[in-house]
Amino acid sequence: MEQYNVTGMSCAACSARVEKAVCGVPGVTSCSVSLLTNSMGVEGTASASDIISAVEKAGYGASLKGGPAKKSGSYSDVIAANEDALKDRETPVLKKRLFISLGFLLLLMYFSMGHMMFGFPVPSFLEGNHIGLGIVQMLLAGIVMVINQKFFISGFTSLFHGAPNMDTLVSLGSMASFVWSVIALLSMTAAHMRGDMAAVEEYMNEFYFESAAMILTLITVGKMLEARSKGRTTDALKSLMKLAPKTALKIVDGVETEVSVDEVFAGDFFAVKPGDSIPVDGVIVEGISAVDESALTGESIPVDKQAGDEVSAATINQSGYLVCRATRVGEDTTLAQIIQMVSDAAATKAPIAKLADKVSGIFVPAVICIAVVTFIAWLIAGKDVAFALARGISVLVISCPCALGLATPVAIMVGNGIGAKNGILFKTSEVLEETGKVEIVALDKTGTITSGQPRVTDIVPAEGADENSLLKLAYSLEKKSEHPLAKAIVDYAVEKGIEAEDVAGFGILPGNGVMATLDGVELIGGSVRFISGRTEIPQRYLDQAEILSGKGKTPLMFLANGNYAGMIAVADTIKEDSVQAVKELHGLGIKTVMLTGDNERTARAIADEVGIDEVIAGVLPNGKESVIRDLSLQGKTAMVGDGINDAPALTRADVGIAIGAGTDVAIDAADVVLMKNSLMDIPAALRLSRATVRNIKENLFWAFFYNVIGIPLAAGLLYPIWGIKLNPMFGAAAMSLSSFCVVSNALRLNLFKLRDASHDRPLRKKAEAGVSAGTVDWDKTEKKTVTIEGMMCVHCEMTVEEALEAIDGIASAEVSHEKGTAVITLTKDVPEEEIKNAIEAEDYTYVGIS
């Protein structure tokens, strides 16, 4: 994806116009424009010059992100350019414009309302001089309009390009107020010349100069608050960029030299002193230390590192002196990839945003038409021009396409930022939205549920022997073996401080066994089958081995001169947080499935200990993809894996999750990347996704609700009934607050505790429908599609979803107003009449079910 900066956009209609223009360029396969970050992501083969030209023809400006810095190849320059692009330049300009506008507006209000309504004193030459007062008001209003000329330039330019935007509405409303007031002033002058003083007094009440200035000032207030809030939504991305180290201590011929981080290349050696940031990704070749990785993983506890361990750029060396070899530099570092993922996600659009985009594309022309119709209708109804004009202006200034355009991107940006701070990276906005809808989580066993490193779990010495003597015998025998199970015994013995003795004649025996001689004593170790085939083992030890095997452990037996010496059990131990993570997934209504190549018995033992719902054992690496395909038929499925062999399954799954940063192949195939090797991040990611989508729905509801209520009120529909009419100034204030409210609501996400399971619940009302969390018999579920007419928006979707999921026997409902369908998952037979009644009770039309 190539990213561009876009200038000149002021509302959702602008972004829709830019998107339409770029999508029309030959070679562009997809385009996503973000009003929030004034950026655009484009995929395809079209050249940058063609894309920029298309944007300029649409009346806006565009430039390639990074600009000259990107061409120079300097990663530091690219980071600096991206930081510069995210700087909040709008707020200071708007603040200055606002204060100057306020000064002249207060003067205008003093003359227009203070003197005329409350008798505030004015200079003697204006006392009783209605024409003079009118000219003063016209000049002050004109000054405010000049100060805020950007509204008029942008608004009328867009109008002439055939793509009116929010600025068009504001400039038309303000200009109409001003022009009508100038006409009234000229008419007053003519009446004064005729000596018709009654007409002069009447024309004084026709002035709307203060409305023309007040509209612009109030919209500027809203724009400033909006810009300030929008600036805060990119804080997470800006803080990530600030982490990028600028210098490194490069080691050349044993001499440390401080250089720019751009001068460190793969294979170079560099030093890191205590308290310094690690400049690039690398491997420790010398030294021991604790490294704070919280910037990348969100984990506050420092990680102990020693020679051979990997380190990442932007993490902090806390204690020891380290010498490292650079492995990944510049745009290849983990930090750079995180920044790119967050940036790319912000440049994409969530499916839920498509509705707002469609509405925004026709919103402004529709509002202009409504304003014209309102003006004409009131004239036909017998009202004077001033009354009709005020209603038309109110319709123009109260309408807010901005709130619609910002509803989704601000929440997406904040959600992605929270995820990045906690080591959870969503590659696109669509993934962030879809993750929360997951119904099944498939977990690879090795390295995901378990640590992936075999550990000694049980030591059972023969009668008359002790654990230490058995461990010493096994350590001495196995220390020359390369087998993973042998390494587990060696590591455990070292951990316990056992010292091995040198053996002679070490060799590997056919049938899973090893042998050696220690001080003339023949030592043999191997599997239960191998050892029991060489000597007679007491039945009680065989029974114990059977019990250990049933728990998913591998018992290894040892002989000394043909006599049974004891048994050591080794197992791939379950991670500390696996049990809690699975429990939390059940709390969210998720079915858990474990995939493993182990036999059914071993796999079931681990699944029972962790609390997994279903086990699919004996799965070969190339068979995971087909298993995921089958699971996807039961419900939206997420696959969690960390290795190269998981890549096909991660790609096949509805949502692929790479855990513990995984391998590069797994990361490329995954939709979500978890930086920590912890299963607890999976329920956290689901919670964050659901909270973000919930926030988007709240924003869209507010944006639609505001316009549905505001426009009829501004048009004066309530005037004949209750005498309620809306002054254009109050309409402008409401418009300003609407965008501010949407952005502020999105910022509430920053308070969301994504690791708090206390408010977890299955997808909407699933538990109330007779399906308890984590206990759904998915093999017995059935999906059906209900066709519905009358749904118009996201609010309609939510209403139908609630109605259907309240029915006993419906586990979930996926509703789409665009398709006019609801895909329901049934856990038992539900009468069609009951489904029909539930839909029609909400005033929608039931068409049929298939």
N, C-alpha and C positions, 0 to 999 in steps of 0.2 A: 504494500500500500504506500502510495506517495502522498505526502501531506503538504497542504498549502495554507498560507494565511490569507484571509479574505477580509477586505475593508469595505465600509459603506453600508453594512447590514444593520438594520434597526429593529426588525421584528421577524416573526415566523414567516410572513409573506415574502420577505427578502430571501431568507434561506431556501424557501421552496422555489423561488425564481432562479436562484443560483444553481440549485440542484438540477432543475429542469434543463437549464442552459448547458450544463456540463454533460449531463446524460445524453444530450443530443450530439455530442462530439463523436465522430467515428473512431472506434477503438476503445471507448470507455465502456467497461463492463459493469461497473457500479460506482456510485458517488454518494457520499454522506456528508452533509454540511452541518456543522455545529454552531448554532447561534451563541451558545454559552462561551466557547473559546474562540469565536470568530475564525474557525479553521475548517478545513475540508479534506477528507480522505478520498482518494481516487484510485481505482484499480483498473488495469487495462494496458493497452499498448499505445494509447494516444500520447503525443509529445506534450511536454510542459507548456511550450509556446502556444499550442492549439487550445489547451485548457484555459490558460490565462486569457487568451484572446476571447474565448467564449464568455468568460466571466465579465470582461470589460465591456463586451457588446451588450450584456444584460444590464449594464449601468453600475457595476461594482468594480473593485480592484482586487488583484490576487498576486501572490508571490510565493515561490517555492520556500517551504520551511527550511530554515538553516541558511538559505541563500548562499553567499560566497563562502561561508564557513563550511558548508557541506561539500562544496567543490574542492576546497583545500585539503580535505581529508583529515583535518585535525579534530579529534574527538572533543578536546577541551573547548575549541571554538564552536563546535556544534552545540555542546551543552550550554555554553554562554549565550549563543544565539537563541536557543529554545527558552532559556530562563528569561531573556530579554523579551521574547514574544509573549510570555505569560505575565509580564509586568502590568500592573493596573495603571494604565495611563489615562483611562477615562475619568476616574473619580476626581483627581485634582483639577482637570479642565472643567468638569461639570460643577464642581464646588465653587470655582472662581466665577463661572457664568451665573450660578445660582445667586451668589451674594450680590453681584452687581444688579441682576434682575430684581432681586428683592428690594434693593434700595430705591430704584425707580418706581417699582410697583407700590411701595408704601406711599411715595409722593403722590402717585396717581390716585390711590385709594383715599388719601387725605382730601384731594380736591373733588373727587367724584362722589364719595360717600360721607366723608367727615364734614365737609362744608355744607353739602346739600341736605344731608339727613340730620346732622347734629349741630350745625351752625358753627363749626370750627372757623376761626378767623382766617382771612386770606388777604393778600396785599390790596391796598385801597383801590388800585386801578382795575381790580377784578370784582370788587363788590358790586353786585347787581349786573355785572357784565356777563351774560350767559354765553355770548359768542366767544368772549375771551377765555372763559372757563372751558368751553368746548375745545378751543384751539390748544390750550395747555394740556388737556387730557389726550388729545390726538398726538401731540408731540411726545408726551411721556410714553404712551402706548407704542408709538412708532420706534422709540429708542429701545424698548424691551424687545420688540420684534426684530430689530437689527442685531441686538445682542444674541438672540436665539435664531439667527438666520439659518442655522444648520437644518432646522426642521423644514424650512421652506425649500432650501436647495435640494435636500434629500427627497422630500415629499413630492415636489413638482417634477423633479428629474425622473423619479420612479413612475409618476403618472404619465409622463410623456413617453416612457418606454413601454407603456401598457401593463405595468406591474405595480399598481398602487400599494403602499405599505402603511404602517402605523403613522409614520411622519406625514403621509398624505392626509390622513384623517385629522391630525392635529393642526397642520397648516391650513387645511380647508376650513376647519372650525374657527381658528383664530382669524384668518383672512376675512371670512364671512362676517364675523363680529365687527371687525375693523371697517370693512367697506360699508356695511350698513350704517355704522355710526358716522362715517364721513358723509354719507348721503343725508343722514338726519341733520348733521351740522350745516351742510349747504342749504338744506330746506329751511332750517332755522334762520339762517342769514337772510334768505329771500323773504321769509315771513317778517323778520325784523325791519327789512327795508320797506315792506308794505305797511308796517305799523301794527301788524296783527300780533299783539303781545300774548294773547291766549294761545295762539299756535306756537309761539316761542317757548312758553312754559311746557306745552305738550311735547314738543320735540326734545326738550331736556331729558324727558323720561325714556327717550328712544336710544340714548347713548349706551353702547356696549363696549366702550373702550377698555374699561377695567376687566371685562370678561376676556377680551382679546389678549391682554397682558397676563391675566391670572392663569388662563389655560396653559400658556407657554411656561410660566414659572412653576406651576404645580406639576406639569409633566417633567420638567427638569428636576424637581425634587424627587419624583419617582425614579427617574433615570439614574440619579446619583445614588440613591439607596440601592437600586438594582445592581448598578455597577460595583458598588462596594461589596454587596453580598456575593455577586458572581466571582469577584476576586478571591473571596474566601473559599469558594468551592474548589479552586485549583491549588489550595495550600498544600495538599498531600503531594501533588506532583512537583510543586516547587521545592518542597522540603527534600524530596528524593534527589532532585538535581543539585541541591546545595551539598549533598553528601559526597558528590564526586570529588575525590582528592585532586589537588592541583599539582603537587610535587611528589617526588619519590627520592629515596636515598639509593641511588644505583651504585652497585659495586663493580668496579673495573680494575683488574689486576690487584685486587685486595684493598683498593682505596675507595672509600665512600664519597660520593659526589651528589649534591642535591641538584636534581634536574627536573624539568617539566615532565609530567606523567606521560606526555606524548612521546618522550624520548626513551621510554621503556618498551622493549619488544619481547615477544615470546622467546623464552630461553635465557633472557638476561637474569642476573642475580640482583636482588635488592635487599636492603636491611630495613627492619621496622623496630623502632625504639619503643619502650613502654609509654603508653599514652598517645601514640601516633596512630593515624588511620592507615590501613593497608591500602596501597595505591592501586594495585591491579590484582586479578585472580592469580593464585599461584600455589605452589607446594612447598611446605617447610622442609628445608634441608639441614637446618641446624637450630637448636633452641627449643625451649619448653615455655609455654605461656597459657594464660586464659584470654580468650578472645570474645569481646562483646559483639554478638551478631544481631542485636535487637533491631538495628536499622533495616535489615533484610528480612528477618524471620518474625519479628515482634516478640521474640523470647528474651526476657529480661535477664535470665541467668547466664553468665559467661560460660563458654564451652572450652574445656581443656584441650590444648593442641600440643602436638609434639612432631618430631621429624616424620615425614611421610604423609601428614595430614594436609588436607586442602584448606586454603583460606580465600576469602572473597574481598574484592574491593569495597571500601567504605566501612568495613568492620574495624573495630578498634582493639589494638593490642594493649592489654591492661597491665601485664606484669613483666614478663621476660623479654630478653632481646632475641629477635628472630632474624634468620637469614633464609630467604625464600627464592625459588626459581619461578619466574613469570610463565604462566601457561596461557592465559587469555587476557588480552589488552584491548583498550579502546572500546569499540562498539560490541565486542564479544564478551565483555565481563558480565557477571551476573547482575550487577547494578544497572548496567546499560540496557540489558534485556528487560529488566523490570520496568525501567522508565519507558522503554519502547512499547511494552505491553499495555501499560496504563494509558499512555498517549494514544495508541491505536484504538483502545477500547473507547476512549472519549470521542474519537473521530467517527465511530460507527453508531448506528441507530438501532434502538430496541424495536421489536415488532409493535409494541404498544404505542410507539411514537407515530406510527403511520397514520392513525386516525387524525391526530392533531395536524399532521402535514397536509392531509387532504382538505381538512376544514380551512386551514390557514391559506391555502392556495386560492380559495374563492371568498374568503371572509371579508377582506377589505372592499372589493367591488360590491359585494352584497350589502355591506353597511352603508356605502355611498348611495346605493339605490334606495335603501330603507330611509335614509335621511332626506332624499329628494321627495320620496313618496309622502313622508311625514309632513314636510313643508307644504306640499300641494294639498294634502288632505285637510290640514287645518285651515288653509285659505278657503277651500270649498266649504268647510264647516262654518265659515263666516267670521273667523278670527282675523285680526289684523296681521300685517306683514311681520311686525316685531315679535308677536307671540309665536307665529308659525316658524319664523327664523330661529328663535330661541330653542324651540323643540328640535328642529333639524340639527342645529349646532350641538345640542346635548347628545343626540344620537351619535354624531361623529366623534365627539371627544370621550364618551364613556366606553366606547367599544375598545376592547383590548386583545389584539392578536398576540401580543408579547407573552401574556400569561399562558396561552396555548403553546407557544413555541418553546417556552422555558420549562414547562411542566415536567417533561421527561429528561432532557439533558442535564439539568442541575442535579436531579436525584441520582442519575447514573454516575456523574462525575464524583459526587460525594460518596456514593456506595463503593466505587472503584478505589477511591482514596482511602477509605476505612479498610478495605480489603488489603491494599498494598502495605498499609502500616502494620497489619497483623500477619503478613506473609501469605496472603491469599490473593492470587492474581487471576482475574477474569480476562480472557483474551478479547472478547467483544461485548458490546452492550446486550446483544441477543443472548449470549451465554449467561450474563448476570441475571437476565430476566427468567430464562428457562431453568436454571439450576434449582430454584425454589419449587418447581413443579415436579421434581423427581419423585417417583413412587418406589423405585427399587434401586438399591445400591449393591453392586457386585464388587466384592473385595478379593483381590489376589491374596493368597495366604502368606507366602514367603516374602518377608520384607515389608509387608503391609500390616497384616494382623500380628504376625510374629516379627521378631527382630531380624531374622535372616541369618543370624549367627548362632550355631549350636552351642549350648551351655550344659555343663554338668548339673543334673538336678537331683540325683540320688546316688549314694554310695552304700553298697550292701556287702560288707566283708564276710568271708566264710567264718564258720564257728571257730572261736579261739583267736581270731585276728582282729585288728582294729582298722579304722578308716584310713589313718595316715600311712600305715604300712602298705595297704592295698593301693592307695593313691601313688605312693612312691614307686611301687612295682610297675604300675600302669604308666606313670610318667617316664620312667627309665626305658620302658619298652616302646612307647609311642612317640618319643621326642624326635625320632628320625623319620617318622611317617609324614606324608603330605596330605593324608586324608582329612577332610573337615572335622570328622568326629574325633580323630586323634588330636587335632589342634585344640578342640574344646577341652580335652583332658589336660593337655600341656598348659593352656592358659589358666585353667582352674588351679592346677598344682602350683604354678608360679604365684598366683594370687594368694594362695595359702602359705607361701614361703617354704614349700617342699623342695628339697634339692635332689636332683636326679643323679644316678650313678651311670658310669659309662658301660655300655653293653657291647658285646661282640657278636658277629655273625648275624646282623639284622637282615631280615628278608621278608618278602611278601609271599604268603601261601595262597594257593588256589582256593577260592571259596570264601573270600572275605575274612582273611586272618593274617596276622603278622607273628613273627617269632624272632627271638634273640637269646643270647646266653649272658647271664650275669653271675660272675664268680662261680662258674661251673654249673649253675642252675638254669635249666631250659625254661624260658618264659614264652607263653603263647597267649595271644589275645584275639578276639573276634566275635562274630555274631553268635546268638544262642544256638542256632542251627549248626553252625560250624563247630563250636566247642562241644556241644552235646554229641556230635558225631565222632569225637575223638576220645571221650571219656564219659563215665556215667555221672550225671549231675543229680544231686538229691532233689526229690520231687518238690519240696517246699520252695527251692530256689527257682525251679521251672515255673511253679505257680506264681511266684512273685514277679518273674519276668513277664508272664502273661498279663498280669495286672498292670505293670508298667507300660507294656505295649498298648493295652487298651486305653491308656491315658495319652497316647500319641508320642510316647518316648521310645528311644531305641536303646535296649539293654545290651551292653558289651560284657562278655565274661572273660576271665583270665585264669590261666593255669600256671603252676610252678612245679616243674618236674612231673607233670601229668596229674597233679592234685589240684582240685578246685580251690582257687584263692579268693574269689569274690566276683562281684558284679558292679559295674558303674553304668548308670542310665544317663543318656545324653538326649537333649531335645532342643528344637528350635523354639526358644521360649517366647511366650506371648508378651507383647509390649505392655508396659504398665498401664497405659491409658486405653487399651483396646476394649476392655469390658465396659468402661464408662462411656466410651464413644458409641458403641453399639446400643447401649441403653438409651443414650440421648437420641440416636437415630430412630429407635422405636417410639420415643416420646414425640417425635415429629411425624409419626405415622408411616415410617419407611420400612419396607420389607428388606431384610439383609440376606445376601447370598454369598457364600464363600466358594471360590474357584481354586482348585488345587490338583496337582498331579499325584498327590498321595493316595494311598488306598482308602476305601470308605471308612474303615474302622479308625485309623489314625485321624483322618479328617473330622469325623464325627466327634471324637474325643475333644479336639480343640474347639470345634464349633459349640459343643455343649458348655465348655468352660467359659467361652466368651459370650454366649447367648445368641449365636447366629441362627436365623430362622431356617435356612435351607443350605444344604451342602451339595455341591456338584464335584465329585471326586474323579480322579483318573483322567483329568483333562490335560491333554498334551498342549504345549505352547501354541501350536497352530490351530488348536480346536477352540480356543477361548472366543475367537471372533464369532463362530457359529452359535456358541452358547449365548453370547450377548444378543445376537440377532433374535434368538428364541425368547429371551427374557423381555426384549423390547415389545413383543407382541402382547405381553401381560400388562405393560404400563411403561411410562417414561423411565428409562434406565440410565444410571450413572455407573461407569466402570472406574475403579480406583486401582492404579498399578504404578510400578516404578521402573520397569525394565524394558529392554528392547523387544522382548517377546510379548509385551503387553500392548505394543503400538497398534497392531491391527484391531484389537478389541477396543482400545481407547478411541480409535477413529470410528468404529461401528456404533459405539454407544451414543445415546442421545446427548449425554454430557460425559466427556472423558476427563478424568482427574488424575494428574501426575502428582505423586506424593514424594516428599523429601527432596524436591527439586529433580529427583530421578535422573535418568540418562537423557542426553540431548534428543535422542529419537523419541522417547516418551513425551518430553516437553513439547516437541514439535507436533505430535499427534494429539495431545490433550487440549481441552478447551479451558480447563482451570488448572493452575499450577500452585501447589502448596509447598512453600519454601521449607517448612519444618517437616520432619519425619514423624508426624503425629496424626493419628486418626481423629483426634478431637477437632481438627480444623475442618473436617467434613461436615458435621452438624453446624459448625460456626458458619461455613460458607452457605449452607441451606438457609440458616436464619437471616444472614445478611441479604441474600437474594430475595427472600420473602418480604423482609422489611423494606427493601428498596422498591419492589413492585407495589407494595401497599402504599408507600409514600407517593409514587407516581400516580396511582389511582386517585389518591386524595387531591393531588395537584390538578389532575385533569378534571375531576369533579368540580373543584372550586372554579377553574377557568371556564368550564361550560356553564355552571350554575350562575356565575357572575354575569356572563353575557346574556343568558336566557332571562334573567331577572332585570338586569340593568338596561338593556336596549328598549324593551316595552315601557319601562318606567320613564326613560328619557324621552321617548316618543310621545308621552302624555296620555297613554291609554287609561291611566287611573284618574285623569283630570275630570272627565264627565261624571264619574261616580263619586269620588271623594274630594275632588278639587286639588289633587296632588300634582304638582309640576316640579320638574327638576331644573334648577339653575345650571347653566353650562359650567360655571365655576366648580360646582359640587361634582358634576360629571367628570371633569378633569381630575379632581382630587381622587375620585373613586378609581379612575383608570390608573393613576399613579400607584395607588395602594395595592391594586390587584397583582401586579407583577412582583412587587415587594413581598406580598404575602406568600406567593408561590415559592419564591427563592428562599424565604425565611423558613417555610415549612420543610423544604429540602434540607436545609442546614440542621434541622432537628435530628437528622440521621447521625450527625456527629456524636450525639448523646447515646446512640444505640449500643447496648452491651451484647456483642455477638457471641460471647461465651456464657451468657446467663441462660440456663435451661429452665428457669422457674416459670417462664411464660410459654413454654413449648406446647404445641398442640398439633394434631394431625391437620391435613388440609381441610379447609372449611367444613365444620360440622360432621366430619367423618365419624367421630366417636359417637355422636348423637344418632347416627344412622345405623347403630347396632354393630359397628365395626371398631373394635378396640384397637388401640395403637399397637402395631407390631404383631397382631394376631390374625390378620386377614389371610384366609386360605385363597391365595391368588390363583391357584390351579382351578378353582371353581368359580372364578369371576367371568363375567361376559360383558363385552362392549357393544353398545348399540348407539345409533345416531338418531337424534330427534331433530326434525326440521321445524323451525320456528319463524314466524313473520312478525315484524313490528319492532325489532331491536335496532336502535340507531347509534348507540355509543357504548363506552366502557361501563357507564353506570347501568345500562340495560343488561350488559353481560353479568355484572355483579349481582343484580336483582334475580335474574334467572338462575344463576349458579346457586345462590342461597336457597331459592325455592326448591330446586331439584335435590340438593344435598341434604335438605331437611327430611326427605322421604326415607323411611326405613327400608334398607336394601340397596340404596344408591351410595356407593363408596366415594365416588368423585364425579364431577361434571366439568368438562372443558368446553366453555361457551365461546362462540365467535359471532359477533354481530355482522361481520363482513360476509361470512359464509352463510349466516342464518341457521346455524346448527349448534347442537349441544351433544358432545360425545360423552355418554354416561357409562360408568363401570358398575355393573350390577353384581351383588353378592348373593342375590336370590331373586326369584320371580317377583316382579312388581306389576300390578295391573296397569294396562295402558291408560285406563280411565283416570287412575290416580295421578299419573304423569301429566295428562292433559289438563286435569283440574288445577294442578299446582301452577302450570304455565299460564292458564287463562285467568287464574286468580290475581296474577300480576299484570293483567291487561295486555297480554301478548297472544298471538294467534298460533294455536297448535295445528301443524299441517299433517304430521305423521311420524312414524318411527320405523327404522330399518336396522 
